[in-house]
Amino acid sequence: MEMLESFAAAFESFVWGLPMVALLLGGGAFFLIFSRAIPYRYLGHAFGVMSGRYDTPDEPGELSHFQALAAALSNTMGLGNIAGVALAIAAGGPGAVFWMWMSAVVGIATKFFTCSLGVMYRGRDSMGQLQGGPMYVIREGLSPRFYPLAVLFSVAGLIGTLPMFQANQLTALIGQTVFGGTPPAWSGLVTGLILAVVVGMVIFGGLQRVAKVAVALLPTMVFVYLLMTLWIVLTNFERVPGLFVLIVSEAFNPTAVGGGFIGIMLIGVSRGVFSNEAGVGTEVMAHGAARTNEPIREGMLATLGPIFDTLLVCTCTALVILLAGNWQSPGELSGITLTANAVQSAMGTVGLLALGFVALILSSTTMFAGWYFGAKCFGFLFGAEWQNYFRWFFLAAVVFGATVSIDVVFSLISGSYGIMALPTMVSSLLLAPKVMEAARNYIARLEH
């Protein structure tokens, strides 16, 4: 196990170096400037698209606009918002939260470009079904010499979309809730097997069932979680301004935990991308399944993701953890157990049980969506006619994730996310002029 932990940590450290952070932050800044802030200026239109006002049932695709957004958010708005924030603060201090914000701010522009391309360059799989995703954007939009990037994305996507992190953190939360933080050795395996059965019941129903479950459960669970965290924040409101000052000051404090300024920035950006997935490419697969012939409309809808996910939910989580103060000496607390301890200190056992229920639903919807994204990567590599077999591999990953350490799981998934981001960002940067050409045309029609 120690060898696996060392390998996973080295893998994540290698991927999430300065070049990757520069690609994501710099690329997002380029998209912001190149688009003349179009994604920000048309946020009102994005909400209109989300409301269903622009749904087109007769156009190609599998999901309505809201279902596509829910499918994308169900993969991002999960335990990354609860456990990922805790991991960021534990590793990089409060300053890491600032860089999570920065990843979301530029991520709004990134999602506009990547998800517009996901519809613009949809392709047919080996069974003739219309599909979207970075691998199809690369295959359909770029010359054949870039095809290895499509393969690289799909291989990394097979690992990055696996449900190991969700299963691991849900098991840890159950251990803290049911067994008081010291679960017996058999609990991980039992929890993993139960989760595998629940996940299997949904994913064997296909994308439509995944989308329906996400639409039914995600908004309610997010609302409940926001009520919990906002109650804690508002009851301690006099301390909140000081926490915002702390977050900003620690972001540039070279003596802070996490290796100084560069270390904090690397931790914050990597955890932010793990949360909102802007530039990773999973969101492109979700929005690429939308029922529409208007790529820019879907791209504008996708910009809401980082706002809901990182700027709203992750901020609430961060404030709850910082208010509790246990991040300074977490001891054996890590990931979701750090967040759970903070909630329990503010709301007691009722808060802990409520968090457990929310985490169960959010982690489940994330696993459902992860299967869909992984299956698309599997189908691209080996043929869509074989992707049903991926379900069994996916369910085995649920059990595996529930029985290994958080360090192994998070490093493997986070590193894979970084590799996925490379083809996604490179292809989006190369095809950015095509997006802007389509955006000018769409806006002209929208305003007349």
C-alpha positions in Angstrom: 0.0 0.0 0.0 2.9 2.4 0.8 4.3 1.9 -2.7 0.9 2.6 -4.3 0.6 5.8 -2.2 4.1 6.9 -3.2 3.3 6.3 -6.9 0.0 8.1 -6.8 1.5 11.1 -5.0 4.4 11.3 -7.5 1.9 11.0 -10.4 -0.3 13.9 -9.1 2.7 16.1 -8.3 4.1 15.5 -11.8 0.9 16.4 -13.6 -0.1 19.4 -11.4 3.1 21.4 -11.9 3.4 25.0 -13.1 2.9 24.2 -16.8 -0.6 22.7 -16.1 -1.6 25.5 -13.9 -0.4 28.0 -16.5 -2.3 26.2 -19.2 -5.6 26.3 -17.2 -5.3 29.8 -15.7 -3.6 31.3 -18.7 -5.9 29.5 -21.1 -9.0 30.7 -19.2 -7.6 34.3 -19.2 -7.1 34.1 -22.9 -10.7 32.8 -23.4 -11.9 35.7 -21.3 -10.1 38.4 -23.3 -10.5 36.8 -26.7 -14.3 36.5 -26.1 -14.5 40.1 -24.9 -16.2 38.8 -21.8 -19.2 37.4 -23.7 -19.8 34.5 -21.2 -20.1 37.1 -18.4 -22.2 39.6 -20.3 -24.8 37.0 -21.3 -25.3 35.2 -17.9 -28.9 36.4 -18.0 -29.4 34.5 -21.2 -27.7 31.4 -19.7 -30.4 31.4 -16.9 -33.0 31.7 -19.6 -31.6 28.6 -21.4 -31.6 26.8 -18.1 -35.3 27.6 -17.5 -36.2 25.7 -20.7 -37.3 28.7 -22.7 -35.0 27.7 -25.5 -35.6 23.9 -25.5 -35.9 22.4 -29.0 -37.3 18.8 -28.6 -37.0 18.0 -32.3 -33.3 18.7 -32.6 -30.6 16.1 -32.3 -29.3 15.0 -28.9 -30.4 13.0 -25.9 -31.0 15.6 -23.1 -32.8 18.9 -22.6 -30.7 21.9 -21.7 -31.5 21.5 -18.0 -30.8 17.8 -18.0 -27.5 18.4 -19.7 -26.6 21.0 -17.0 -27.8 18.6 -14.2 -25.7 15.8 -15.7 -22.6 18.0 -15.8 -23.2 19.4 -12.3 -23.9 15.9 -10.9 -20.3 15.0 -11.7 -18.9 18.3 -10.3 -21.3 19.2 -7.5 -20.6 16.2 -5.4 -18.0 15.3 -2.8 -15.5 17.6 -4.5 -17.5 20.5 -2.9 -17.5 18.9 0.5 -14.3 16.9 0.7 -12.2 18.5 -2.0 -12.4 21.9 -0.3 -11.3 20.3 3.0 -8.4 18.7 1.2 -7.4 22.0 -0.3 -7.5 23.8 3.1 -5.7 21.0 4.9 -2.9 21.0 2.3 -2.6 24.7 1.4 -4.4 26.7 4.2 -7.1 29.3 3.6 -5.2 30.8 0.7 -5.9 27.8 -1.4 -9.6 28.8 -1.4 -8.7 32.1 -3.2 -7.0 30.1 -6.1 -10.1 27.9 -6.2 -12.1 31.0 -6.8 -9.6 32.1 -9.6 -10.0 28.7 -11.3 -13.8 29.3 -11.3 -13.6 32.9 -12.5 -11.6 32.0 -15.6 -13.4 28.6 -15.7 -16.6 30.4 -16.7 -14.9 31.5 -20.0 -13.2 28.1 -20.4 -16.6 26.3 -20.1 -18.1 28.6 -22.7 -15.5 27.6 -25.3 -15.1 23.9 -24.4 -18.9 23.2 -24.2 -19.7 25.2 -27.4 -17.2 23.0 -29.2 -18.7 19.9 -27.7 -21.9 20.6 -29.7 -20.2 22.2 -32.7 -18.0 19.1 -33.3 -20.1 16.2 -32.4 -19.3 12.9 -34.1 -20.7 9.4 -34.6 -19.5 6.5 -32.6 -18.9 3.0 -34.0 -22.7 2.3 -33.7 -23.6 5.5 -35.5 -24.9 7.3 -32.4 -24.2 11.1 -32.2 -21.7 11.8 -29.4 -20.0 14.9 -27.9 -16.8 15.2 -26.0 -13.2 16.4 -26.4 -12.2 13.2 -28.2 -14.8 13.9 -30.8 -13.9 17.6 -31.0 -10.3 16.6 -31.7 -11.3 14.0 -34.3 -13.9 16.1 -36.1 -12.4 19.6 -35.7 -8.6 19.1 -36.0 -6.3 17.4 -38.5 -5.5 13.7 -38.1 -2.1 14.4 -36.6 -3.9 15.5 -33.4 -5.7 12.2 -33.0 -3.3 10.9 -30.3 -4.7 13.7 -28.1 -8.2 12.2 -28.5 -6.8 8.8 -27.4 -4.9 10.4 -24.5 -8.1 12.1 -23.2 -10.1 8.8 -23.5 -7.4 6.8 -21.6 -7.1 9.4 -18.8 -10.9 9.6 -18.8 -11.3 5.9 -18.0 -9.4 6.6 -14.7 -10.5 10.1 -14.0 -14.2 9.3 -14.2 -14.1 6.3 -11.9 -16.1 6.5 -8.7 -13.3 5.7 -6.3 -13.1 9.1 -4.6 -16.9 9.3 -4.0 -16.9 5.7 -2.6 -13.9 6.4 -0.4 -15.2 9.6 1.1 -18.7 8.2 1.6 -17.3 5.2 3.4 -15.2 7.6 5.6 -18.3 9.6 6.5 -20.3 6.5 7.4 -17.4 5.4 9.6 -17.5 8.7 11.5 -21.3 8.8 11.7 -22.0 5.2 12.6 -18.8 4.0 14.3 -17.6 7.3 15.8 -14.6 7.6 13.5 -13.1 4.1 14.1 -15.0 1.8 11.8 -14.2 -1.9 11.8 -12.0 -3.3 9.0 -14.9 -5.0 7.3 -17.0 -1.8 7.0 -15.3 -0.5 3.9 -15.9 -3.7 1.9 -19.5 -3.9 3.0 -20.2 -0.2 2.2 -18.5 -0.6 -1.2 -20.7 -3.7 -2.1 -23.9 -1.9 -1.1 -22.9 1.2 -3.1 -22.1 -1.0 -6.1 -25.6 -2.5 -6.0 -27.2 1.0 -5.8 -25.1 2.4 -8.6 -25.7 -0.6 -10.7 -29.5 -0.2 -10.4 -29.2 3.2 -12.1 -26.4 2.9 -14.6 -27.9 -0.2 -16.2 -30.8 2.0 -17.1 -28.6 4.2 -19.4 -28.2 7.9 -19.8 -31.8 8.8 -19.6 -32.2 7.2 -16.2 -29.0 8.9 -15.0 -30.3 12.3 -16.2 -33.7 11.8 -14.6 -32.1 10.8 -11.3 -29.8 13.8 -11.4 -32.6 16.2 -12.2 -34.8 14.7 -9.4 -32.2 14.7 -6.6 -29.4 17.2 -7.3 -31.3 20.5 -6.9 -32.9 19.4 -3.6 -29.7 18.1 -2.1 -27.7 21.2 -3.1 -30.5 23.4 -1.6 -30.4 21.4 1.7 -26.6 21.6 1.9 -26.7 25.4 1.2 -29.3 25.9 3.9 -27.1 24.0 6.4 -23.9 25.8 5.6 -25.5 29.3 5.2 -27.1 28.8 8.7 -23.7 28.2 10.2 -22.2 31.1 8.3 -25.0 33.5 9.2 -24.9 32.6 12.9 -21.3 33.5 12.9 -21.6 36.4 10.5 -19.4 38.8 12.5 -16.4 36.6 11.8 -17.0 36.1 8.1 -15.4 39.4 6.8 -12.2 38.5 8.7 -12.2 35.1 7.0 -12.4 36.6 3.6 -9.5 38.8 4.5 -7.6 35.7 5.7 -8.3 33.8 2.5 -7.0 36.6 0.3 -3.9 37.5 2.5 -2.9 33.8 2.8 -3.2 33.3 -0.9 -0.1 35.5 -1.4 1.7 34.7 1.9 5.0 32.9 1.2 5.1 31.6 4.7 1.7 29.9 4.6 1.3 26.1 4.7 1.5 24.4 1.4 5.0 25.4 0.2 4.6 29.2 0.0 2.9 31.2 -2.8 3.6 28.7 -5.6 2.6 25.7 -3.5 -0.7 27.3 -2.4 -1.5 28.3 -6.0 -0.9 24.8 -7.3 -3.0 23.2 -4.6 -5.9 25.7 -5.0 -6.0 25.5 -8.8 -5.8 21.7 -8.9 -8.5 21.4 -6.2 -10.6 24.1 -7.9 -10.5 22.2 -11.2 -11.3 19.0 -9.4 -14.4 20.8 -8.1 -15.7 22.6 -11.2 -13.9 20.6 -13.9 -13.5 23.6 -16.2 -11.2 22.6 -19.0 -11.1 19.0 -17.9 -13.6 17.8 -20.5 -16.2 15.8 -18.6 -18.5 18.8 -18.8 -18.1 18.7 -22.6 -19.4 15.2 -22.8 -22.5 16.1 -20.8 -23.3 19.3 -22.7 -22.4 17.6 -26.0 -25.5 15.3 -25.4 -27.8 18.3 -25.3 -30.8 18.4 -27.7 -29.8 21.4 -29.7 -28.3 22.7 -33.0 -27.0 25.9 -31.3 -23.5 25.3 -29.9 -23.2 28.8 -28.5 -26.5 28.5 -26.6 -25.2 25.3 -24.9 -21.8 27.0 -24.2 -23.6 29.9 -22.4 -25.6 27.5 -20.3 -22.4 25.7 -19.3 -21.0 28.9 -17.8 -23.4 28.5 -14.9 -21.5 25.5 -13.7 -18.5 27.1 -12.0 -20.8 29.8 -10.4 -23.0 27.2 -8.7 -20.3 24.8 -8.0 -17.2 26.7 -6.8 -18.2 30.3 -6.2 -21.3 29.3 -4.2 -21.1 25.8 -2.8 -17.4 25.5 -2.3 -17.2 29.0 -0.6 -19.9 27.9 1.9 -17.9 24.7 2.7 -14.7 26.7 3.1 -16.3 29.2 5.5 -17.8 26.4 7.6 -14.3 24.7 7.9 -12.5 28.0 8.7 -15.2 29.0 11.3 -14.6 25.7 13.1 -10.9 26.2 13.2 -10.0 22.5 13.1 -8.2 22.9 9.8 -5.2 24.2 11.8 -4.7 20.9 13.6 -6.7 18.3 11.7 -5.0 15.3 13.2 -6.4 12.2 11.6 -9.3 14.2 10.0 -9.0 14.3 6.2 -11.3 15.3 3.4 -14.9 14.8 4.2 -14.2 13.9 7.9 -12.7 17.4 8.3 -15.9 19.0 6.9 -18.1 16.7 8.9 -16.3 17.6 12.1 -16.8 21.3 11.4 -20.5 20.8 10.7 -20.9 18.6 13.9 -19.2 21.3 16.0 -21.7 23.9 14.8 -24.9 21.8 14.5 -24.4 18.7 16.6 -25.4 15.2 15.7 -28.4 16.5 13.6 -26.0 18.4 11.4 -23.7 15.4 11.0 -26.7 13.1 10.0 -28.0 15.7 7.6 -24.5 16.0 6.0 -24.4 12.3 5.7 -27.7 12.1 3.9 -26.6 15.0 1.5 -23.3 13.4 0.9 -24.9 10.0 0.1 -27.1 11.6 -2.6 -24.4 13.9 -4.0 -21.8 11.1 -4.2 -24.4 8.8 -5.8 -25.3 11.2 -8.5 -21.6 11.9 -9.2 -21.0 8.1 -9.6 -24.0 7.8 -11.9 -22.6 10.6 -14.2 -19.1 9.2 -13.9 -20.3 6.0 -15.4 -21.7 7.8 -18.4 -18.5 9.7 -19.1 -16.3 6.7 -18.6 -18.4 4.6 -20.9 -18.1 7.2 -23.6 -14.3 7.1 -23.3 -14.4 3.3 -23.3 -16.6 3.3 -26.4 -14.4 5.7 -28.3 -11.3 3.5 -27.6 -12.7 0.1 -28.1 -16.0 0.5 -29.9 -19.5 1.6 -28.6 -20.8 -1.9 -29.0 -18.5 -3.0 -26.1 -19.1 -0.2 -23.7 -21.7 -2.1 -21.7 -18.9 -4.2 -20.3 -17.5 -1.0 -18.8 -20.3 -1.1 -16.2 -18.8 -4.1 -14.5 -15.3 -2.5 -14.3 -17.0 0.7 -13.0 -18.8 -1.2 -10.2 -15.6 -3.0 -9.2 -14.0 0.5 -8.9 -16.7 1.4 -6.4 -15.7 -1.5 -4.1 -12.0 -0.8 -4.6 -12.4 2.9 -3.7 -14.2 2.1 -0.5 -11.4 -0.1 0.7 -8.2 2.0 0.1 -6.8 5.2 1.5 -7.9 8.7 0.6 -4.4 9.7 -0.5 -4.2 6.9 -3.1 -7.7 7.6 -4.5 -7.5 11.4 -4.6 -4.0 11.5 -6.2 -4.9 9.0 -8.9 -8.2 10.9 -9.8 -6.7 14.4 -9.6 -3.7 13.4 -11.7 -6.0 11.9 -14.3 -8.0 15.1 -14.4 -4.8 17.0 -15.2 -4.0 14.7 -18.1 -7.6 15.0 -19.4 -7.2 18.8 -19.3 -4.3 18.8 -21.7 -6.1 17.6 -24.8 -9.2 19.6 -23.9 -7.5 22.9 -23.5 -5.2 22.5 -26.5 -8.0 21.6 -28.8 -10.2 24.5 -27.4 -7.4 27.0 -27.8 -6.8 25.9 -31.4 -10.5 26.1 -32.3 -11.3 29.2 -30.3 -11.7 31.4 -33.5 -14.4 29.0 -34.7 -16.3 29.5 -31.4 -16.1 33.3 -31.7 -17.3 33.2 -35.3 -20.3 31.2 -34.2 -20.9 33.4 -31.2 -21.0 36.6 -33.3 -23.6 34.9 -35.5 -25.7 33.7 -32.6 -25.7 37.0 -30.8 -26.7 38.9 -33.9 -29.7 36.6 -34.3 -30.5 36.8 -30.6 -30.6 40.6 -30.5 -32.7 41.0 -33.6 
